[in-house]
Structures are given as structure tokens and as C-alpha cells.
Amino acid sequence: MADSYIIALDQGTTSSRAALINASGGLVAIEQQEFSQIFPEPGWVEHDPMEILNSQLATLQTLLKNNKVLPSEIVGIGIANQRETTVVWNKHTGKPIYNAIVWQDNRTANICEDLIKKGLEKQVKKTTGLVIDAYFSATKIHWILKHVPGAKADAANGDLLFGTIDTWLLWNFTNGKVHATDYSNASRTLLFDIENCCWDPTLLDALEIPLNMLPQVKPSSYHFGNLELGEVSIPITGIAGDQQAALFGQTCFTKGDTKNTYGTGCFMLMNTGTQAMYSNNGLLTTIAWGIDDKIYYALEGSVFIAGAAIQWLRDGLNLIETAEESELFSSLITEENPVVVVPAFAGLGAPYWDMYARGAIFGLTRDTGKNHLIKATLQSLAYQSKDVIEAMQEDAQIKINILKVDGGAAENNLLMQFQADLLDAVVQRPKITETTVMGAAYLAGICVGLWKQEELQNHRKIDKEFKPTFSIEKRERLYKKWLKALERTKNWID
């Protein structure tokens, strides 16, 4: 199958990308297109679903054209997507009734409070593996139905459909024939029973969401339908939420295997096998993927603001021109950095789950310069990741000796070394850090028989390993300073 390819579509928070993967698992090319970030009010984040769709189609078509690949040479398409981001559209017109409400958006914090007051916390954790938070899709759907005129009645009449971004793309790619998602994305909605694998009627009722709005739920490696591209139909054979796709792309197939993606946020997942493992430390229990008639689970900790903090240095403060410059300027501070930045711009995620925390800078003195601030912001990614990994190790009773890393900021050697030093663990960066793309491709390729899962370990090559160098005393002292700063940002808004 030398002329057979898989295309992976990676629909992310800030850009849409399309990647071409050959039959031997090699990453041939990637096309990328950014799209608009919409901020109607403080704490609100939206996307235009039509712009997302068009940008994703544009990257696909550019990829085929630039690489002179015929649609007939594509044996499968895998989709990875930003999770929790919520689209509601009219199934007759195909038009969204409101912008997509992005996972980062916290407008529904008061709805979450109401659910907590109704005593639903235990039910939510037991059923969905999640915590009640504005991060997830359910309260976003409720908000749209409540605030868009006529939406509630239309939903009750069966005229509206809900989907996370994978579902929105799939529905459009198949010309409205397929309204479906996979287990990994369904498990992020706050509406899905992750052990019985069905939508939960109690939670649907509590949020006044009709069942008929929700997509069918399928395995992650599965023939969902066909993308109609001109006269050619290309099978869509893999779907997974971006972080679960990255876990698969890192070949974390064994219980205890752990990866951290340094993207807009930081997302750490540990494979816990075919048993759901529930956290006592503020982590999420989520479905990793469904494959070969089995469901695999993961523990997850999400850091809301990671690469977004570097974007803030670039776009908000104009301290750097490119994200890559953060390493250069940080390296100019050779002594221990006295400044601590807590980038809680959208509240705190795992393991704290404080919707009302806000970002802060500590340790400023008269001689503090921009390099201190840049380095402290960069280091905050490693500190927040350590918070999550400490909780994860305690829940799973597994010591993480190797952390597999990917995402844009994983290319930053200074950050990766600091992460290894803080964790007292080896940080392992693969040659192909596009693991979300590779995970989507692997799931799609397995479905069409291009690869077998057990062969995929052979595709993964190591670029660099970072080994810890800090003394126990230094590691503990720095982390204690971070925790002290973190404590002072909590519950900033009453």
C-alpha cells in the first residue's frame, strides 16, 4: 500500500490543521490555518463554527494540492478535536444558532453552582467521572437553549442538534447524514455515563437538554461515514478528543503510561486500562478510547492556561515577538528566579477546580525585568504540571518514572529540563511531537487495516530525554514557593 495515505484533521483551539501520513507511519506534511478568537465579554470565549468548518476544509484541500495526492489515494481520515467546545445547530438549515462556546469559556459558572446546590456533585462524579465545572459541554448547551430566542422550543421539537467539534465536522462532511461522536468526546460532555456507555437521563433532565439533540456514540476506531469531496468519498475511520488522540499517538497502551501535552492548555493523561479509576484528588476519570469492542480509561488533569500564557506574553504584553523567544530570554536569567507567575486567567483546573481564581505575579522587586517575567511564566507550565502529576501518582498509586511529552512548548529545551528537575522523572520527547495528529491517524489506519496496534510502538522514535539534576532540597524549596503563590490567587472573585 505504498500509495495509500491517511489524513489526520486536527481541529484545535486556535487553528485547524490537516496532516498527511504515509503507509509506513511517516508524517509527510502538515497544513495549518488560524481562525478568529471571539471574546464578547470578560471570561467568554467563542468561535464561529462556519469559520472552523471552512478552515478545516481549506487545510485539507491545500494539503492534497501541495502534495499532489489524489483523494482516491486516501484510505481513511482521522479527526482529533478541541474537546468540550459546544455547537448547537438547526438540522434542517445546517446553520449554528449561536457561536461555538469554547472549553475555556466560564460564563456558566453560576449554572454549575446551581447544580452543586441541588446536590448533584456525587451523581456527576460517579456517572461521568468529571467534576461540575464550566469547562464541560453540558452547561454550555443549557446556556444556549436558555439564551437564544426560540431555541428551547426548537430543541423540544427535535429541530436542533448538539455536537462537540468532531460531531459538527462529521455532520457537515457527510452532508448531514451522520450525527455521531466517539466515546472519548462523549465522556467530556458531563452527560455521559462512562461505565454503562450511554447518555444519562438524570443529568439531561437536570439541565433540560432533550435526548434527541445528542449524537450517537461509537468506538474511536470505526467507520463513521464518508467525506464527500467532489466525486470521491473518503472513509472517516477514526475520531478522538485531542488529548486522548495524543495519548494514543504516544503509544501509551499500557496501564500507567503517562503523557503531557503542552498546548494552549496542559493536559496530562495516564492510561488506567479497562477499569475506570476514580480520583480523590480532583482529577478526572475519562474514556481514553474505544477499540476492538473494549473501552479504555484514563486519569486526566487539565491545566487551563499553558501555551496561552506564552501567547499573553507575546500578544498581551508585547514582551516577545514569537513563542520561541521565551526560551532565549528565559535563558538570560541564570540565577534562581525570584518571580512566580500564576496564570489563572480562566480559573484553576485540576487538582484545584477554582473557577474564581485569577492570575497573579509574585516576588516583584525594583530590579525585576522582562526576562524574569518571561521565565516565571514559562516555569508556570512546569509547576502546574507537577501539581497534576502529584495528584495522579497518589490516585493511581503508581510512580511516574517517564513522562512522555508533546505539543508546541515541548520543543522548549529549557522548559523540558525544568519539568524533569521538578518531577524527579525522565521527560521523553519523541522525534514527531505531533502526537495528536499521529493518534488520530493511527485510529483511522487501524480501522482500515493499514496497521495493527501492536506494531505502532515501532513507529515512535525518541528525539531527546531530559534527566533530573536538582537536589531534593532545591526541588522542594521551589515547589513550596509556587504553592504559596498559588494559594493567594484562589477565590479572588467572590
Stockholm file with secondary structure:
# STOCKHOLM 1.0

chainA/1-494         MADSYIIALDQGTTSSRAALINASGGLVAIEQQEFSQIFPEPGWVEHDPMEILNSQLATLQTLLKNNKVLPSEIVGIGIANQRETTVVWNKHTGKPIYNAIVWQDNRTANICEDLIKKGLEKQVKKTTGLVIDAYFSATKIHWILKHVPGAKADAANGDLLFGTIDTWLLWNFTNGKVHATDYSNASRTLLFDIENCCWDPTLLDALEIPLNMLPQVKPSSYHFGNLELGEVSIPITGIAGDQQAALFGQTCFTKGDTKNTYGTGCFMLMNTGTQAMYSNNGLLTTIAWGIDDKIYYALEGSVFIAGAAIQWLRDGLNLIETAEESELFSSLITEENPVVVVPAFAGLGAPYWDMYARGAIFGLTRDTGKNHLIKATLQSLAYQSKDVIEAMQEDAQIKINILKVDGGAAENNLLMQFQADLLDAVVQRPKITETTVMGAAYLAGICVGLWKQEELQNHRKIDKEFKPTFSIEKRERLYKKWLKALERTKNWID
#=GR chainA/1-494 SS CTTCEEEEEEECSSEEEEEEEETTSCEEEEEEEECCCBCSSTTCCEECHHHHHHHHHHHHHHHHHHTTCCGGGEEEEEEEECSSCBEEEETTTCCBSSCEECTTCCTTHHHHHHHHHTTCHHHHHHHHSCCCCTTSHHHHHHHHHHHSTTHHHHHHTTCEEEECHHHHHHHHHTTTSCCEEEHHHHTTSSCEETTTTEECHHHHHHTTCCGGGSCEEECSEEEEEEEEETTEEEEEEEEEEHHHHHHHHTTCCSTTCEEEEESSSEEEEEEEETSCCCCSSSCEEEEEEEETTEEEEEEEEEESCSHHHHHIIIIISCSCSSTTHHHHHHHTCCSCCCCEEECCTTCBCTTTCBTTCCCEEECCCTTCCHHHHHHHHHHHHHHHHHHHHHHHHHHHTCCCCEEEEESGGGGCHHHHHHHHHHHTSEEEEESCCCHHHHHHHHHHHHHTTSCCGGGGGGGCCEEEEECCCCCHHHHHHHHHHHHHHHHTTTTCCC
#=GC SS_cons         CTTCEEEEEEECSSEEEEEEEETTSCEEEEEEEECCCBCSSTTCCEECHHHHHHHHHHHHHHHHHHTTCCGGGEEEEEEEECSSCBEEEETTTCCBSSCEECTTCCTTHHHHHHHHHTTCHHHHHHHHSCCCCTTSHHHHHHHHHHHSTTHHHHHHTTCEEEECHHHHHHHHHTTTSCCEEEHHHHTTSSCEETTTTEECHHHHHHTTCCGGGSCEEECSEEEEEEEEETTEEEEEEEEEEHHHHHHHHTTCCSTTCEEEEESSSEEEEEEEETSCCCCSSSCEEEEEEEETTEEEEEEEEEESCSHHHHHIIIIISCSCSSTTHHHHHHHTCCSCCCCEEECCTTCBCTTTCBTTCCCEEECCCTTCCHHHHHHHHHHHHHHHHHHHHHHHHHHHTCCCCEEEEESGGGGCHHHHHHHHHHHTSEEEEESCCCHHHHHHHHHHHHHTTSCCGGGGGGGCCEEEEECCCCCHHHHHHHHHHHHHHHHTTTTCCC
//
